[in-house]
Amino acid sequence: MVKFRTSTSEESKPDSIAIMFMDLARDPSVKYLYAHQDRVLEGYYQYHLQSRDLAIELPTGTGKTLIGLLIAEYRRRVMKERIVFLCPTKQLCFQVNEQARRYGIEPIWYLTPFPL
């Protein structure tokens, strides 16, 4: 059985996603959000915070993983939601897990023993 990590009362509830990013204990090589990432997060916060579905499209290598992880972590902390970040391949699963840790987000991850 997979157990989800849930928010605890000790975790801070950030005022915005960008502020949360600045407070994460992340790898020193990840210094800041790029301007286009900040714009996407601001647009999400202003217009889609209550949306049930969301699609983010950006060119390859522009930081979609970070944006997705920050939105997920924000919703987990503030809205107390359970978050599932799905990846189509094991390689991408390992990559996202490693990136999350670099950004200061501690995921609990699970690989299915069979193809979905």
N, CA, C and O atoms as CSV, one atom per row, in Angstrom:
chain,resi,resn,atom,element,x,y,z
A,1,MET,N,N,0.839,-1.183,0.000
A,1,MET,CA,C,0.000,0.000,0.000
A,1,MET,C,C,0.883,1.245,0.000
A,1,MET,O,O,1.848,1.332,0.759
A,2,VAL,N,N,0.552,2.186,-0.839
A,2,VAL,CA,C,1.310,3.430,-0.929
A,2,VAL,C,C,0.774,4.407,0.110
A,2,VAL,O,O,-0.437,4.589,0.234
A,3,LYS,N,N,1.668,5.025,0.844
A,3,LYS,CA,C,1.260,6.033,1.821
A,3,LYS,C,C,1.618,7.406,1.281
A,3,LYS,O,O,2.719,7.615,0.772
A,4,PHE,N,N,0.696,8.328,1.393
A,4,PHE,CA,C,0.937,9.695,0.954
A,4,PHE,C,C,1.436,10.508,2.132
A,4,PHE,O,O,0.983,10.342,3.264
A,5,ARG,N,N,2.378,11.392,1.840
A,5,ARG,CA,C,2.822,12.340,2.850
A,5,ARG,C,C,1.790,13.449,2.909
A,5,ARG,O,O,1.402,13.991,1.874
A,6,THR,N,N,1.349,13.787,4.084
A,6,THR,CA,C,0.360,14.852,4.223
A,6,THR,C,C,0.983,16.030,4.952
A,6,THR,O,O,2.015,15.897,5.610
A,7,SER,N,N,0.350,17.167,4.826
A,7,SER,CA,C,0.855,18.365,5.481
A,7,SER,C,C,0.769,18.217,6.989
A,7,SER,O,O,-0.148,17.584,7.513
A,8,THR,N,N,1.721,18.798,7.671
A,8,THR,CA,C,1.695,18.823,9.124
A,8,THR,C,C,1.515,20.256,9.577
A,8,THR,O,O,1.744,21.194,8.813
A,9,SER,N,N,1.114,20.417,10.795
A,9,SER,CA,C,0.868,21.764,11.299
A,9,SER,C,C,2.150,22.591,11.388
A,9,SER,O,O,2.087,23.820,11.405
A,10,GLU,N,N,3.329,21.926,11.445
A,10,GLU,CA,C,4.581,22.665,11.551
A,10,GLU,C,C,4.983,23.320,10.235
A,10,GLU,O,O,5.741,24.290,10.239
A,11,GLU,N,N,4.487,22.808,9.106
A,11,GLU,CA,C,4.864,23.373,7.819
A,11,GLU,C,C,4.226,24.737,7.631
A,11,GLU,O,O,3.062,24.956,7.969
A,12,SER,N,N,5.010,25.635,7.090
A,12,SER,CA,C,4.487,26.966,6.849
A,12,SER,C,C,3.513,26.944,5.675
A,12,SER,O,O,3.628,26.116,4.772
A,13,LYS,N,N,2.562,27.858,5.701
A,13,LYS,CA,C,1.629,28.026,4.600
A,13,LYS,C,C,2.037,29.299,3.871
A,13,LYS,O,O,1.724,30.403,4.314
A,14,PRO,N,N,2.735,29.141,2.756
A,14,PRO,CA,C,3.288,30.306,2.062
A,14,PRO,C,C,2.208,31.183,1.454
A,14,PRO,O,O,1.125,30.712,1.108
A,15,ASP,N,N,2.520,32.469,1.330
A,15,ASP,CA,C,1.594,33.425,0.729
A,15,ASP,C,C,1.522,33.275,-0.782
A,15,ASP,O,O,0.502,33.600,-1.389
A,16,SER,N,N,2.587,32.790,-1.389
A,16,SER,CA,C,2.585,32.579,-2.829
A,16,SER,C,C,3.568,31.469,-3.166
A,16,SER,O,O,4.385,31.070,-2.335
A,17,ILE,N,N,3.479,30.980,-4.391
A,17,ILE,CA,C,4.374,29.913,-4.823
A,17,ILE,C,C,5.808,30.422,-4.913
A,17,ILE,O,O,6.741,29.713,-4.536
A,18,ALA,N,N,5.990,31.635,-5.404
A,18,ALA,CA,C,7.344,32.193,-5.532
A,18,ALA,C,C,8.000,32.360,-4.165
A,18,ALA,O,O,9.195,32.099,-4.019
A,19,ILE,N,N,7.237,32.788,-3.167
A,19,ILE,CA,C,7.781,32.923,-1.812
A,19,ILE,C,C,8.146,31.550,-1.258
A,19,ILE,O,O,9.183,31.393,-0.613
A,20,MET,N,N,7.301,30.561,-1.506
A,20,MET,CA,C,7.599,29.201,-1.057
A,20,MET,C,C,8.915,28.715,-1.674
A,20,MET,O,O,9.742,28.114,-0.989
A,21,PHE,N,N,9.102,28.979,-2.971
A,21,PHE,CA,C,10.332,28.579,-3.647
A,21,PHE,C,C,11.548,29.181,-2.950
A,21,PHE,O,O,12.547,28.493,-2.742
A,22,MET,N,N,11.469,30.450,-2.591
A,22,MET,CA,C,12.597,31.116,-1.944
A,22,MET,C,C,12.894,30.514,-0.569
A,22,MET,O,O,14.039,30.545,-0.117
A,23,ASP,N,N,11.875,29.967,0.100
A,23,ASP,CA,C,12.045,29.403,1.438
A,23,ASP,C,C,12.472,27.933,1.440
A,23,ASP,O,O,12.843,27.408,2.490
A,24,LEU,N,N,12.427,27.264,0.292
A,24,LEU,CA,C,12.805,25.853,0.244
A,24,LEU,C,C,14.303,25.684,0.484
A,24,LEU,O,O,15.107,26.499,0.032
A,25,ALA,N,N,14.667,24.636,1.189
A,25,ALA,CA,C,16.076,24.328,1.443
A,25,ALA,C,C,16.617,23.581,0.233
A,25,ALA,O,O,16.798,22.364,0.273
A,26,ARG,N,N,16.872,24.313,-0.835
A,26,ARG,CA,C,17.231,23.703,-2.112
A,26,ARG,C,C,18.742,23.710,-2.332
A,26,ARG,O,O,19.499,24.346,-1.599
A,27,ASP,N,N,19.143,22.995,-3.347
A,27,ASP,CA,C,20.530,22.932,-3.777
A,27,ASP,C,C,20.990,24.351,-4.102
A,27,ASP,O,O,20.261,25.086,-4.767
A,28,PRO,N,N,22.184,24.757,-3.649
A,28,PRO,CA,C,22.665,26.119,-3.907
A,28,PRO,C,C,22.801,26.460,-5.389
A,28,PRO,O,O,22.825,27.637,-5.751
A,29,SER,N,N,22.890,25.450,-6.245
A,29,SER,CA,C,23.005,25.733,-7.680
A,29,SER,C,C,21.679,26.203,-8.278
A,29,SER,O,O,21.657,26.761,-9.375
A,30,VAL,N,N,20.571,25.979,-7.561
A,30,VAL,CA,C,19.247,26.441,-8.018
A,30,VAL,C,C,18.988,27.750,-7.290
A,30,VAL,O,O,18.475,27.761,-6.171
A,31,LYS,N,N,19.347,28.853,-7.935
A,31,LYS,CA,C,19.332,30.143,-7.245
A,31,LYS,C,C,18.006,30.894,-7.343
A,31,LYS,O,O,17.592,31.544,-6.383
A,32,TYR,N,N,17.346,30.811,-8.478
A,32,TYR,CA,C,16.169,31.634,-8.697
A,32,TYR,C,C,15.302,31.029,-9.791
A,32,TYR,O,O,15.721,30.120,-10.507
A,33,LEU,N,N,14.090,31.549,-9.904
A,33,LEU,CA,C,13.203,31.187,-11.003
A,33,LEU,C,C,13.540,32.069,-12.202
A,33,LEU,O,O,13.867,33.245,-12.042
A,34,TYR,N,N,13.460,31.506,-13.381
A,34,TYR,CA,C,13.588,32.325,-14.584
A,34,TYR,C,C,12.324,33.158,-14.746
A,34,TYR,O,O,11.274,32.803,-14.209
A,35,ALA,N,N,12.413,34.251,-15.472
A,35,ALA,CA,C,11.276,35.165,-15.642
A,35,ALA,C,C,10.058,34.453,-16.216
A,35,ALA,O,O,8.939,34.697,-15.765
A,36,HIS,N,N,10.252,33.573,-17.205
A,36,HIS,CA,C,9.104,32.877,-17.795
A,36,HIS,C,C,8.478,31.899,-16.800
A,36,HIS,O,O,7.265,31.691,-16.835
A,37,GLN,N,N,9.273,31.293,-15.915
A,37,GLN,CA,C,8.720,30.410,-14.892
A,37,GLN,C,C,7.897,31.211,-13.894
A,37,GLN,O,O,6.810,30.795,-13.495
A,38,ASP,N,N,8.422,32.356,-13.498
A,38,ASP,CA,C,7.707,33.229,-12.566
A,38,ASP,C,C,6.376,33.691,-13.167
A,38,ASP,O,O,5.367,33.747,-12.463
A,39,ARG,N,N,6.366,34.022,-14.459
A,39,ARG,CA,C,5.128,34.454,-15.119
A,39,ARG,C,C,4.092,33.326,-15.163
A,39,ARG,O,O,2.904,33.558,-14.936
A,40,VAL,N,N,4.549,32.110,-15.456
A,40,VAL,CA,C,3.628,30.970,-15.490
A,40,VAL,C,C,3.035,30.730,-14.102
A,40,VAL,O,O,1.829,30.521,-13.974
A,41,LEU,N,N,3.865,30.759,-13.070
A,41,LEU,CA,C,3.378,30.548,-11.705
A,41,LEU,C,C,2.429,31.654,-11.261
A,41,LEU,O,O,1.428,31.386,-10.597
A,42,GLU,N,N,2.740,32.890,-11.626
A,42,GLU,CA,C,1.859,34.011,-11.284
A,42,GLU,C,C,0.517,33.874,-11.996
A,42,GLU,O,O,-0.531,34.113,-11.397
A,43,GLY,N,N,0.546,33.494,-13.264
A,43,GLY,CA,C,-0.688,33.276,-14.004
A,43,GLY,C,C,-1.517,32.152,-13.409
A,43,GLY,O,O,-2.741,32.249,-13.320
A,44,TYR,N,N,-0.839,31.082,-13.003
A,44,TYR,CA,C,-1.547,29.980,-12.341
A,44,TYR,C,C,-2.190,30.484,-11.053
A,44,TYR,O,O,-3.370,30.233,-10.807
A,45,TYR,N,N,-1.427,31.185,-10.242
A,45,TYR,CA,C,-1.910,31.663,-8.945
A,45,TYR,C,C,-3.103,32.607,-9.110
A,45,TYR,O,O,-4.063,32.535,-8.343
A,46,GLN,N,N,-3.044,33.486,-10.105
A,46,GLN,CA,C,-4.113,34.470,-10.301
A,46,GLN,C,C,-5.361,33.887,-10.952
A,46,GLN,O,O,-6.479,34.239,-10.578
A,47,TYR,N,N,-5.175,32.989,-11.934
A,47,TYR,CA,C,-6.307,32.581,-12.764
A,47,TYR,C,C,-6.719,31.114,-12.650
A,47,TYR,O,O,-7.828,30.761,-13.051
A,48,HIS,N,N,-5.868,30.269,-12.123
A,48,HIS,CA,C,-6.177,28.836,-12.155
A,48,HIS,C,C,-6.047,28.140,-10.814
A,48,HIS,O,O,-6.045,26.910,-10.763
A,49,LEU,N,N,-5.940,28.880,-9.742
A,49,LEU,CA,C,-5.744,28.279,-8.427
A,49,LEU,C,C,-6.875,27.314,-8.067
A,49,LEU,O,O,-6.641,26.302,-7.406
A,50,GLN,N,N,-8.083,27.622,-8.497
A,50,GLN,CA,C,-9.224,26.768,-8.187
A,50,GLN,C,C,-9.583,25.811,-9.325
A,50,GLN,O,O,-10.562,25.071,-9.219
A,51,SER,N,N,-8.817,25.815,-10.398
A,51,SER,CA,C,-9.087,24.925,-11.531
A,51,SER,C,C,-8.806,23.479,-11.154
A,51,SER,O,O,-7.845,23.191,-10.440
A,52,ARG,N,N,-9.637,22.584,-11.629
A,52,ARG,CA,C,-9.429,21.152,-11.371
A,52,ARG,C,C,-8.380,20.573,-12.305
A,52,ARG,O,O,-7.641,19.667,-11.920
A,53,ASP,N,N,-8.307,21.077,-13.510
A,53,ASP,CA,C,-7.366,20.559,-14.501
A,53,ASP,C,C,-6.471,21.691,-14.982
A,53,ASP,O,O,-6.884,22.849,-15.056
A,54,LEU,N,N,-5.247,21.333,-15.304
A,54,LEU,CA,C,-4.290,22.335,-15.743
A,54,LEU,C,C,-3.305,21.694,-16.707
A,54,LEU,O,O,-2.839,20.578,-16.475
A,55,ALA,N,N,-2.997,22.380,-17.763
A,55,ALA,CA,C,-1.952,21.946,-18.697
A,55,ALA,C,C,-0.976,23.101,-18.867
A,55,ALA,O,O,-1.375,24.247,-19.076
A,56,ILE,N,N,0.300,22.781,-18.774
A,56,ILE,CA,C,1.343,23.785,-18.949
A,56,ILE,C,C,2.187,23.353,-20.135
A,56,ILE,O,O,2.691,22.231,-20.175
A,57,GLU,N,N,2.336,24.249,-21.098
A,57,GLU,CA,C,3.129,23.942,-22.288
A,57,GLU,C,C,4.267,24.945,-22.403
A,57,GLU,O,O,4.045,26.153,-22.493
A,58,LEU,N,N,5.468,24.431,-22.399
A,58,LEU,CA,C,6.672,25.239,-22.584
A,58,LEU,C,C,7.649,24.430,-23.424
A,58,LEU,O,O,7.561,23.203,-23.451
A,59,PRO,N,N,8.572,25.083,-24.104
A,59,PRO,CA,C,9.567,24.349,-24.889
A,59,PRO,C,C,10.435,23.438,-24.008
A,59,PRO,O,O,10.517,23.621,-22.794
A,60,THR,N,N,11.062,22.482,-24.629
A,60,THR,CA,C,11.962,21.561,-23.944
A,60,THR,C,C,13.073,22.332,-23.233
A,60,THR,O,O,13.675,23.246,-23.795
A,61,GLY,N,N,13.330,21.940,-21.985
A,61,GLY,CA,C,14.441,22.524,-21.237
A,61,GLY,C,C,14.164,23.865,-20.607
A,61,GLY,O,O,15.101,24.563,-20.217
A,62,THR,N,N,12.898,24.253,-20.495
A,62,THR,CA,C,12.577,25.572,-19.933
A,62,THR,C,C,12.044,25.514,-18.503
A,62,THR,O,O,11.640,26.540,-17.957
A,63,GLY,N,N,12.037,24.338,-17.893
A,63,GLY,CA,C,11.695,24.268,-16.477
A,63,GLY,C,C,10.280,23.868,-16.144
A,63,GLY,O,O,9.746,24.306,-15.124
A,64,LYS,N,N,9.649,23.046,-16.971
A,64,LYS,CA,C,8.284,22.593,-16.681
A,64,LYS,C,C,8.240,21.733,-15.415
A,64,LYS,O,O,7.284,21.806,-14.643
A,65,THR,N,N,9.275,20.924,-15.208
A,65,THR,CA,C,9.292,20.056,-14.027
A,65,THR,C,C,9.266,20.891,-12.759
A,65,THR,O,O,8.497,20.601,-11.843
A,66,LEU,N,N,10.094,21.918,-12.694
A,66,LEU,CA,C,10.108,22.781,-11.511
A,66,LEU,C,C,8.750,23.435,-11.306
A,66,LEU,O,O,8.251,23.467,-10.181
A,67,ILE,N,N,8.149,23.951,-12.351
A,67,ILE,CA,C,6.839,24.587,-12.236
A,67,ILE,C,C,5.814,23.593,-11.704
A,67,ILE,O,O,5.059,23.908,-10.784
A,68,GLY,N,N,5.785,22.394,-12.281
A,68,GLY,CA,C,4.837,21.380,-11.837
A,68,GLY,C,C,5.048,20.974,-10.387
A,68,GLY,O,O,4.091,20.827,-9.627
A,69,LEU,N,N,6.311,20.795,-10.009
A,69,LEU,CA,C,6.605,20.416,-8.624
A,69,LEU,C,C,6.243,21.531,-7.641
A,69,LEU,O,O,5.729,21.257,-6.557
A,70,LEU,N,N,6.506,22.770,-8.009
A,70,LEU,CA,C,6.162,23.884,-7.116
A,70,LEU,C,C,4.650,24.016,-6.949
A,70,LEU,O,O,4.165,24.243,-5.841
A,71,ILE,N,N,3.911,23.874,-8.035
A,71,ILE,CA,C,2.446,23.929,-7.935
A,71,ILE,C,C,1.947,22.790,-7.045
A,71,ILE,O,O,1.089,22.997,-6.186
A,72,ALA,N,N,2.484,21.595,-7.251
A,72,ALA,CA,C,2.073,20.439,-6.452
A,72,ALA,C,C,2.388,20.650,-4.971
A,72,ALA,O,O,1.540,20.399,-4.116
A,73,GLU,N,N,3.592,21.107,-4.667
A,73,GLU,CA,C,3.987,21.323,-3.270
A,73,GLU,C,C,3.147,22.425,-2.625
A,73,GLU,O,O,2.765,22.313,-1.460
A,74,TYR,N,N,2.861,23.479,-3.371
A,74,TYR,CA,C,2.022,24.559,-2.849
A,74,TYR,C,C,0.625,24.033,-2.505
A,74,TYR,O,O,0.100,24.319,-1.429
A,75,ARG,N,N,0.028,23.267,-3.416
A,75,ARG,CA,C,-1.308,22.725,-3.171
A,75,ARG,C,C,-1.296,21.751,-1.987
A,75,ARG,O,O,-2.252,21.697,-1.213
A,76,ARG,N,N,-0.219,20.990,-1.854
A,76,ARG,CA,C,-0.116,20.065,-0.722
A,76,ARG,C,C,-0.049,20.821,0.593
A,76,ARG,O,O,-0.709,20.449,1.563
A,77,ARG,N,N,0.746,21.883,0.626
A,77,ARG,CA,C,0.895,22.647,1.871
A,77,ARG,C,C,-0.328,23.491,2.210
A,77,ARG,O,O,-0.807,23.473,3.344
A,78,VAL,N,N,-0.825,24.223,1.234
A,78,VAL,CA,C,-1.883,25.201,1.510
A,78,VAL,C,C,-3.275,24.575,1.496
A,78,VAL,O,O,-4.098,24.861,2.366
A,79,MET,N,N,-3.533,23.727,0.515
A,79,MET,CA,C,-4.872,23.164,0.358
A,79,MET,C,C,-5.005,21.770,0.960
A,79,MET,O,O,-6.075,21.162,0.922
A,80,LYS,N,N,-3.894,21.272,1.521
A,80,LYS,CA,C,-3.868,19.948,2.157
A,80,LYS,C,C,-4.295,18.831,1.202
A,80,LYS,O,O,-4.943,17.866,1.607
A,81,GLU,N,N,-3.927,18.976,-0.052
A,81,GLU,CA,C,-4.291,17.976,-1.054
A,81,GLU,C,C,-3.229,16.893,-1.139
A,81,GLU,O,O,-2.062,17.119,-0.818
A,82,ARG,N,N,-3.646,15.729,-1.571
A,82,ARG,CA,C,-2.703,14.663,-1.900
A,82,ARG,C,C,-2.329,14.847,-3.357
A,82,ARG,O,O,-3.192,15.075,-4.205
A,83,ILE,N,N,-1.059,14.749,-3.639
A,83,ILE,CA,C,-0.561,15.042,-4.978
A,83,ILE,C,C,0.089,13.794,-5.565
A,83,ILE,O,O,0.847,13.093,-4.895
A,84,VAL,N,N,-0.224,13.537,-6.820
A,84,VAL,CA,C,0.427,12.461,-7.565
A,84,VAL,C,C,1.040,13.092,-8.804
A,84,VAL,O,O,0.348,13.741,-9.589
A,85,PHE,N,N,2.323,12.902,-8.972
A,85,PHE,CA,C,3.061,13.406,-10.135
A,85,PHE,C,C,3.398,12.177,-10.965
A,85,PHE,O,O,4.280,11.397,-10.606
A,86,LEU,N,N,2.697,12.012,-12.067
A,86,LEU,CA,C,2.868,10.820,-12.892
A,86,LEU,C,C,3.889,11.039,-13.994
A,86,LEU,O,O,3.968,12.117,-14.583
A,87,CYS,N,N,4.670,10.001,-14.266
A,87,CYS,CA,C,5.654,10.041,-15.336
A,87,CYS,C,C,5.468,8.792,-16.202
A,87,CYS,O,O,5.191,7.711,-15.682
A,88,PRO,N,N,5.619,8.938,-17.513
A,88,PRO,CA,C,5.368,7.792,-18.398
A,88,PRO,C,C,6.483,6.752,-18.445
A,88,PRO,O,O,6.251,5.636,-18.911
A,89,THR,N,N,7.682,7.083,-17.977
A,89,THR,CA,C,8.787,6.118,-18.029
A,89,THR,C,C,9.530,6.110,-16.692
A,89,THR,O,O,9.483,7.077,-15.932
A,90,LYS,N,N,10.211,5.004,-16.425
A,90,LYS,CA,C,11.012,4.906,-15.200
A,90,LYS,C,C,12.128,5.949,-15.199
A,90,LYS,O,O,12.413,6.562,-14.170
A,91,GLN,N,N,12.747,6.144,-16.344
A,91,GLN,CA,C,13.827,7.120,-16.445
A,91,GLN,C,C,13.340,8.512,-16.050
A,91,GLN,O,O,14.011,9.216,-15.296
A,92,LEU,N,N,12.184,8.903,-16.552
A,92,LEU,CA,C,11.645,10.215,-16.208
A,92,LEU,C,C,11.243,10.274,-14.737
A,92,LEU,O,O,11.373,11.319,-14.099
A,93,CYS,N,N,10.759,9.167,-14.201
A,93,CYS,CA,C,10.416,9.106,-12.780
A,93,CYS,C,C,11.648,9.373,-11.921
A,93,CYS,O,O,11.593,10.171,-10.986
A,94,PHE,N,N,12.760,8.707,-12.237
A,94,PHE,CA,C,14.007,8.929,-11.495
A,94,PHE,C,C,14.480,10.373,-11.648
A,94,PHE,O,O,14.934,10.989,-10.684
A,95,GLN,N,N,14.371,10.902,-12.854
A,95,GLN,CA,C,14.811,12.279,-13.120
A,95,GLN,C,C,13.992,13.279,-12.323
A,95,GLN,O,O,14.556,14.193,-11.721
A,96,VAL,N,N,12.683,13.127,-12.307
A,96,VAL,CA,C,11.811,14.052,-11.564
A,96,VAL,C,C,12.082,13.941,-10.066
A,96,VAL,O,O,12.115,14.953,-9.367
A,97,ASN,N,N,12.276,12.725,-9.571
A,97,ASN,CA,C,12.576,12.527,-8.157
A,97,ASN,C,C,13.861,13.256,-7.779
A,97,ASN,O,O,13.913,13.930,-6.750
A,98,GLU,N,N,14.889,13.124,-8.600
A,98,GLU,CA,C,16.163,13.794,-8.336
A,98,GLU,C,C,16.013,15.316,-8.387
A,98,GLU,O,O,16.550,16.024,-7.535
A,99,GLN,N,N,15.296,15.808,-9.368
A,99,GLN,CA,C,15.073,17.252,-9.478
A,99,GLN,C,C,14.300,17.777,-8.266
A,99,GLN,O,O,14.641,18.829,-7.725
A,100,ALA,N,N,13.271,17.060,-7.840
A,100,ALA,CA,C,12.489,17.489,-6.678
A,100,ALA,C,C,13.395,17.657,-5.461
A,100,ALA,O,O,13.279,18.640,-4.729
A,101,ARG,N,N,14.276,16.720,-5.250
A,101,ARG,CA,C,15.190,16.809,-4.106
A,101,ARG,C,C,16.141,18.000,-4.238
A,101,ARG,O,O,16.434,18.668,-3.247
A,102,ARG,N,N,16.619,18.268,-5.444
A,102,ARG,CA,C,17.484,19.447,-5.663
A,102,ARG,C,C,16.738,20.739,-5.343
A,102,ARG,O,O,17.328,21.700,-4.849
A,103,TYR,N,N,15.446,20.753,-5.626
A,103,TYR,CA,C,14.640,21.958,-5.390
A,103,TYR,C,C,14.211,22.090,-3.931
A,103,TYR,O,O,13.637,23.111,-3.554
A,104,GLY,N,N,14.477,21.081,-3.105
A,104,GLY,CA,C,14.095,21.153,-1.695
A,104,GLY,C,C,12.737,20.548,-1.407
A,104,GLY,O,O,12.159,20.795,-0.348
A,105,ILE,N,N,12.219,19.757,-2.337
A,105,ILE,CA,C,10.939,19.070,-2.154
A,105,ILE,C,C,11.259,17.599,-1.955
A,105,ILE,O,O,11.938,16.998,-2.788
A,106,GLU,N,N,10.785,17.012,-0.872
A,106,GLU,CA,C,11.085,15.614,-0.558
A,106,GLU,C,C,9.910,14.716,-0.950
A,106,GLU,O,O,8.962,14.560,-0.181
A,107,PRO,N,N,9.974,14.132,-2.138
A,107,PRO,CA,C,8.861,13.283,-2.581
A,107,PRO,C,C,8.937,11.877,-1.986
A,107,PRO,O,O,10.000,11.404,-1.583
A,108,ILE,N,N,7.808,11.249,-1.949
A,108,ILE,CA,C,7.734,9.814,-1.700
A,108,ILE,C,C,7.295,9.247,-3.030
A,108,ILE,O,O,6.238,9.616,-3.541
A,109,TRP,N,N,8.077,8.367,-3.593
A,109,TRP,CA,C,7.739,7.919,-4.930
A,109,TRP,C,C,7.588,6.415,-4.988
A,109,TRP,O,O,8.091,5.676,-4.142
A,110,TYR,N,N,6.880,5.993,-6.012
A,110,TYR,CA,C,6.506,4.606,-6.151
A,110,TYR,C,C,6.532,4.211,-7.618
A,110,TYR,O,O,5.937,4.891,-8.454
A,111,LEU,N,N,7.205,3.136,-7.934
A,111,LEU,CA,C,7.186,2.589,-9.295
A,111,LEU,C,C,6.245,1.397,-9.312
A,111,LEU,O,O,6.351,0.509,-8.465
A,112,THR,N,N,5.345,1.371,-10.248
A,112,THR,CA,C,4.441,0.225,-10.348
A,112,THR,C,C,5.235,-0.984,-10.826
A,112,THR,O,O,6.147,-0.839,-11.640
A,113,PRO,N,N,4.904,-2.171,-10.335
A,113,PRO,CA,C,5.620,-3.362,-10.771
A,113,PRO,C,C,5.194,-3.838,-12.155
A,113,PRO,O,O,5.776,-4.781,-12.692
A,114,PHE,N,N,4.202,-3.206,-12.726
A,114,PHE,CA,C,3.690,-3.620,-14.034
A,114,PHE,C,C,3.298,-2.381,-14.816
A,114,PHE,O,O,3.010,-1.342,-14.222
A,115,PRO,N,N,3.282,-2.472,-16.134
A,115,PRO,CA,C,2.886,-1.308,-16.937
A,115,PRO,C,C,1.426,-0.950,-16.696
A,115,PRO,O,O,0.576,-1.826,-16.533
A,116,LEU,N,N,1.153,0.334,-16.676
A,116,LEU,CA,C,-0.235,0.794,-16.489
A,116,LEU,C,C,-0.986,0.825,-17.793
A,116,LEU,O,O,-2.163,1.186,-17.819
